[in-house]
């Protein structure tokens, strides 16, 4: 039997072993009642667990981390089994029927393996001393009845299972083959029909056919679909593959061979690479014969020791205005000139390699090794890009702190400055000899100038600003249509490239759910309240999402998004 994983619950069990048996019985029953209350999708504090079992709150130092409901149920199963083993109660003292696993299997016409599966689904067992003097697991009548009431469908389906004879298995295969040839019924529908005719469980028929096809791969019962996979099916297959669905599951779901599944996945990988927008800053050294050896083999040392404590420019703003993640930036290592040049050289060279090598991709005969190599280049480039951005986030804060006096919100300035920083990383030409901070500072300052200008205009010349807004609203039908098309394309990219939470942040913060004329934007705080997250966490999610989008959006789309 496995051990209890939660140290607090394990300690409680150890303490209860030294309590009187009457108290142990009460707490055993309380633990079983608690088990029935636990929802696997929720989290629980140990204080809640301890109080429900003992009636008292825990004393002394405990681990205050929340316990996942699934883990708690598994630990309670072990807790109940071990505590009942300590009691070693006789079956004759229980006042109700106690079943062994074999007796329970006979009652429901199932195997003992099924009883074991039921235990994993919540059928609780205790250790008892049976009439032969042997300790073993048993099941109280009341516990069994409660499980049956809670899982009627599971119990009913299990009762239909039985071992088929060789003749019955042949009959199942023959009927399935005939139905598959004469009708257009699906595999599931055919299995249901045979299950009803023979009076056996659906799973029994399904398992029989599955085993037959494993043993006779050259003579399948069901015809595989002919022809090429439809684009919608191929897109769905690739989406599931990226989510981590295994090959066996994909083969079963789409009823295709392993080779076909791999071919579709590789074609989709190739199409994604060919469609990806890749911008890079070129250099003459990329064209040299030994460019790859010199650039990719050169070690990049970016790990730096922790700096001494010093006053940073953004400390003048006040700690209360700084998001939590910005305080971490005080100790983030900065890059020296050589490290910076080396990173930008490799970053652009990796993208150059992908842009110049992907013409070798042939959709009719995709090379998996070529795809893996190009994808690896892009992964390396993305890692370098994150390093460059993170190393310069303090620059954004420093410049933002100088513009807070213009009536702009500090947090919003940091957010806009991060956009400008991302853009600067993409545009910086390391061959000029200038430091990156010079180009980034210029981009950030330009962005803040727009913010400052808008704030001043709204404050001093509202009438003129209102007229400008009104003129902007009177766009021509063609302009509106063009913008809407761009927005729709942008929305499609967002849905394909971002996860659900990143989509929510981007769509609501930049107002993509409204019209092109009247955007319905939300602040980071409002979005955080909706998702139950802090404003700082929302900003981190937004920055990650923008880094992804910058790789696949055109310049016009990115400007439409962030403008």
N, C-alpha and C positions, 0 to 999 in steps of 0.2 A: 504493500500500500504506500502511496506517495505521502510525503510530509506536508504539513500546513505551511504555506508560503509566507503568510502574514505573521511577522514576529509577535505582534500584540496578541493575536488570537492563539498562537502557539503557547505563549506565556500564560494566558488565561486557562488553557487546557491543563497545563502543568499544575496550576494552583488548585483547580477543581478536583484533581485526583486525590487531594488530601482533605477534602471536605466530607461531611457525613453523607451516607448513601441516600437518605431522603432528599437532601438538597441536590445531590447529583441527579436524581430522577426528575426533580422539578426543572432543573436547568437543561436537562436533556430534552424534555418536552418543549421548553421555551425555545431551544435552538432549532427544533423541527418547525415550530410555528414561524420563527424568524426566516427560516429557509424558504417557506412558502410565500413570504412577503417580498423577497428580493427580486428586483427587476434588473436583468443583466445589462440593460442599456444605461443604467444610472450609476452614480458613485455614492459611497457611504462613508461617513467618519466612523472611526472605531468606537468613539463614545456612544454612538447609536447602537452598535452591535453589542457592546458590553452591557448597556442598560437593558436591552431586550432579553438578554440571557440571564443576567444576575439580578436585575432590579436596582443596580447601583452604578454610578459613574466611575470610571477608572481612576485609580489613585497613582500618584507619582508621575515620572516622565514616560510619555508614550510617543510613538511615531504618529504625528498629526496628518500625515498624507492621506488623501481620500483613497478608498479601496474600490476598484472597479467591480461592478455587480457580478460579472461573470467569474472573476477570481474569487469573490466572496462566497458564491454558491459552491464552487469547487472546494474551498477551504472548509466550509461548513459541513460538507459531506464527510470529509475526513474527521472533522471535529466530532460529529455525531457518532461515527463508527468507533472511534477510539474511546470516547467517553462511555459509550454503551459497553465496550469491551472491559473497561474498568469495573463497571457495575456487575457484569457477569450474571445477569438475571436469568432465572430458569423460565422456560416457556410455560410451565404450569402455573406461574405466579402472575401471568399477564392478564387473565380475565377475558381473553379473546384469542381467536385462532392466530397462530404464528406459522407462516408458510416457509418452507425451505425454497431455494431457487428451483429445484426440480419439481416440487409440488405446485408452485406457482406456474411453471411452464406447462404442466399438464392441465391445470385449470383453464388456461387461456388457449390451449392447443398451439403453443409456440415453443421455440427452442430455448435452451438456457442462454444462448448467445443473445437472443432477443431480450431476455430479462436483463442481461448486462447492459444492453443498449438503453433499455428503459431507465436503468439506474442513472445513466449519464443524462437522461432527459428529466430527472427529478424524482424517481421512485427511491425513497429513502430506505436504507437497510440498517438494522442494529445487530450487534453481536449478542447471541443468546447461548445459554447452555441447554442443549436439547436432551431428550430422554435417554439417549445413549451416553450422556456425559461428555459429549464433544461440543466445543465452542465453534459456532459457525454463524454466518450471516443469516438473518431471518427477516421476514416482512410481516408486520402487524396487519390484521384484517382491515382496521380503520385506515391505515396508511395506504393500503392497496386500493380501497374503495375511493379514497380521495384522489388518488392518481388517475383512476378510471374516469371519475367525474370531470377532472381537468383535461383529460386527453382522450375523449371518446373516439375520435377518428383514428388516432394512432393505434389504439387497442383493437378497434374493429378491423383495420387493414391488416394488422399483424396476425389476427385470427385466420385470415384467408391464406396465409402462407403454409405450404406443405411441400415436401420433397416429391417431385414428379418421378414416375417410373420411366424407364427408357422408351417404352411405347408411347407414353404421354408426351415426352419431349419431342419425339419424331412427329407426333400429331400437331404439336404447336408449330414446329418449323414448316410442316406441309401446309397448314392453314394460312400461316403468315405469308408464305410464298404465293399461294393462290390469290389471296386478297390483294397483295401488292401488284400482281400481274393484271387482275381483272378490274380493279377499282382505282380511283384517284385518291383514296384515303391516305392520310398521313400515317407515319409510323406509330404515333401515339394512339390514333383512332383504331388502327388495326389491332394493337395490343389490347385496347379496351374491349373490342369485340370478342377476341379469343378468351380474354379473362372472364367475360360474362358467360360464354358458352360452356367453358370447362369448370366454372365455379371455383376458380383459384384467384389469388391476388394479382393485381396488375404488375407488381414488382416481380412476382414469380415468373410471369411470362416474359417480361422485359429482360430479366437476368438470363433466362433460358436462351433467348434469341441472341443476346449479346455474347454468351459463351460459345454458341454455335458459330457465329461469324468470326470469332477469334480463332477457333479451331479449323475453320474452312475459309480462309481469306480470299481464295480464288472462286468461291461459290457463295457470294453474299445473298442473304434473303431479300434485302431491299435494294432496289436499283439506286445507284448514286445519280444525282442530278447530272444531266448531260449539258454540254456547251459551256461557255464562259460564264463566270460569276457576274451577276449584275453589279453596276457601279455602286448602287446603294448598299448591297450586301458586302462588297469589298471594303467600302468605307466603314461599315459597322464592324467588320472583322478586324480591321486595322485599329480601330478605336479600342476594341476589347483587348487586343494584343498589347497596346500601350498601357492599358490599365493593369496588366500583369496576369491576364487569364491564360492558363496553361494550354499547351498544344493539344492534349487529349480532349479538353473541354471544347476547344475551337473545332476540332475534327468532328466531335459528336454534334455540336450545335449546327454546323453548316453542312454536315454530311459529306465532307470532302476528304481526300487523302492528305497525308502529311506533306507530300510534295506539292500539292496544289495550295495548301495553306501557306507554306513557305514562299511559294512563287508570288502569291497575292500580296503577302506582307512585304516582300522585297520590292515589288513593283510600286507599292504605296510609299515605301521609304524613298525610292528613286524619284517618284513624282514630287514628293515633298522637297527633296534636295534641289531638283531642277526648278521648282517654282519659287524657291526662297530668294529673297532679295538680299544680295551680299554687296555691301559697299566697303571699300578699303582705300587707304592712302598708299599709293604706289611708291616705289623707290627703285633706283637703278640697281641697287645691290640684289634685288629679288631676281634679276635676270642673269646673274653670274652663275657659272656652272656649279660652284661649291656653296651656293646660297643655303641650301637645306642643311648641309653639314655645319656651317658656321652659325646659323641662326637657331636651329632647333636643338643642337647639341650643346649650346652654351648654357652653363648652369646659371639659374636666376636665384640670387639670394635675397629674399624679401623678408626673412625673419630678422627682426631687430630687437635689441634689448629694451626693456621698459624704460621710458624716459623719466628723468627726475621730475618731481612735482614742480610745476611752474604755473604762473597765472596765464590763462589763455584769454584772447580778446573777447570771447563770448561770455566770460564770467562777468563782464560789466553789465550784461543784460539782467542778471539776477537768476539764481538757480531755479526759482519757482517757474520761470518761463521755459526752462529747457526740458524737452522730452527725455525720458529715461535713456533712450539709446544714444542721445547726443552726449550724455555724461560719460558713456563708455568711450566715446571718440577722443576724450582727453588723453587716453593712453594708447590709442591706435597708432601703430608705427607708420611713419611717413617714409617716402621713397627718396633716395638720393638721386643725383643726376644719372649715374650709370645704370642704376636699377630701373629708373623710369624709361630711359631710352631702350634698354633691353626688353622691357615688357611691351612697349609700343611697337618695337620692331617685330617681335614674335607675334603679337596680336594681329598686325596687319598682314604679315607673311602667311600666317595660317589661313586667313580669309582669302588671300591671293591664291593659295594653293587650291582651295575648294573651288573658287571661281574659274580657275584655269583647267582644273582636272575633271570637273563634272561633265564636260562635253563627251567624256569617254563612256558615260552611262548609256546603255541601250535598253530601252524598255522591253524589247522583244527577247532579250537574253541578259537579264540583270546579273551583275557580278556582286555577290554578297560581300566578298572581301573588299572590293572597291568602295562599296557603300559604308562599310564599317570604318575604313580608313578615313573617308571624308567626314563621317559623323564624329570620329575621334578628334579630327582637326577642329571642328566646330565646338566640341566640348572643351577642348583646351583653350580656344579663343574666348569662350564664355567665362571660364574660370579666371583668365587674365583680366577680362573686362571688369569682373566683380572686384578683383584686387585693386585695379586702378581707381574705380569709383569709391570703394571703401577708404582707400588711402587719402582721398581728397575731400571727403565729406566735411571735414573740419573747415576747409576753405569756404564752403557754402555758409556755415554757421558764422564764421568771422565776417563775411561780407554782409550777411543778413542782419547782423547786430548793428551795422552802421546805417541801416535804412529803416529801422523801427521808428525813428522820429518823424517819418513822413506820413504817419497815420496808417501805415500798413500793419497787419497782424504778423507777429514774428513767426508763428507756426506756418502760416500760409507762405511767407517769404522763403522759409526753409524748403517747403514743398516745391515751389516754383524754381528755386535755385538748384534743386536736385535734377529737375528736368533739363535745365541748362547745362549742368555738369555731364549728364548722359550724352547730350548732343555734342559737347566739346570733346569727349572721348572718341566719338566717331569721326570727328573732323580734324583732329590734331595731326599735324605733320611733324614727326619727330626729326626729320632731316634738316629742319631750319636752324637747329642749334638752340632754340629757345626752350625754357622750361614749360611744362604743361600748365603750371599754375597761371602763367601769363595768359594763355588762350582761355582757360576756364574762367579766370577772373573777368575777362572781357565779356564772355557769354553771359555770365551771371549778372554783371553790372548792367548789361543791356536789358536783360529781363526785368531787373528791378526798376530800371528807368521807366519802362512801360507801366509798371504798377504805380510808381510814384506819380507819373504823369496823369494817369487815370484818376488817382485819388485827388490830385490838385484840381483838375478840371471839374470833378463832381462837386468839389467844395466851393470854388470861386465862380464858376460860370455854368451853373446848372441849366440855364435857359439854352445856351449854345450846345451843351451836351445832350439835352433832350431833343433838340432839332437834329443833331447827328444821329441819335438813335432812331428817330422817326425816318430819316432818310435811309438808314440801314434796313429798316423794316420794309421799305418799298422796293424790294428786289424784283427784278423781272422774273417771269415764270421760268425762263430758261435757266437763270441763275439758281433759283430754288431747286429745280429739277436736278441740276448738276451737283449741287451740294448734297441733296438727298441721296443721290446715287453713291456719292463718296462715303456718306455716313452709313449707308446700308452695307457697303463693302467693308467698311471699318468694323461694323458690328459683327459681320460674319467672321472676320479674322479674330476678333476678341473671343467669340464663342468657341472657335477651334483651338486657340493657342493657350487660353487661360482656364484655370480651374474655376469652380462655381463661386468661391469666395472672392477671388481676384476679379472675376467678371462683375460681381455686385459692386465692389469698390470703384472700379473704373467707370462703369456705366452711370452710377449715381453721382460720383464726384465731378465728372465732366459733362453731365447732363445729356448723355446720349439717348435717354429714354424720352426726352421731349422732342419738339420739332427743331429744325435747323434755325428757325427764326427766334424761337423763345425756348431757350434751354432751361431745364428744371434741374439745377445743380443742388448738391447737398454738401455741407461741410464735413470734414473728417470726423468731427465729434458726433454729428447726427448719424453718420454711417456706423460709427463705433457703437452708438446706443442701440441701433437696429440689430447689430450682430453680437452684441454683448461683449465687445472688446474695447480696449483703451484706444484713445486717439493715436498714441504713439505706435501701437501695434498695427492700426489701420494704415499709418504712414509707411511702415515697413512693407506691408502687403502691397501697397500702391507702387512703391519703388521697385519691388521685385517684378510686378506685372509690367511696368513700363520698360524695364530692361528686356523682358521677353518681346514686347511689342516692337521695340526699336529695331529688332533684327528682321522683322517680317513686314513692316509697314513702309510705304513710300514716304518721301519727305512731305508730300502734300497731306497724306493721311495723318502723319504724326503731328503736323502743325495744326490740322483741324481738331485733333484730339486735345492737345495741350494748349491751343490758343483760345 
